[in-house]
Amino acid sequence: MINGIGALVVSNKFFDSLPADLQEILVQTGRETGERLIVAARLDNEKSLGVLKKEGLTFVMDPATVNRNELIKLRDDTAAEMIKIGYISGDVYQRTRSLVDDFRNNNPDLYTAGRP
């Protein structure tokens, strides 16, 4: 199992060169596509879990019972260790966390309770 990550990245120079109506189209279609991808990925995850269970895989933790604060602590502890050993950049990690948090705070309808 893996997470799929992707993005459409354009430079500010390119974006600013677009007429305002095309800028709005790019932003709106990007937002709509992202929302559809989140829904599709979550549905696919549920199907995949069903297949794994059907094949006899035993889950040691029910995701519904995982304590969100414990999961966040595990994420942060793991990141701290990876930063300490030089596997990832602390600056990049902190900036990424900040961007993710900002996005989630500005798009609460895309996320369900309990997702770190």
Secondary structure, 3 states (H helix, E strand, C coil): CCCCCCCCCCCHHHHHHCCHHHHHHHHHHHHHHHHHHHHHHHHHHHHHHHHHHHCCCCCCCCHHHCCHHHHHHHHHHHHHHHHHCCCCCHHHHHHHHHHHHHHHHHCHHHCCCCCC
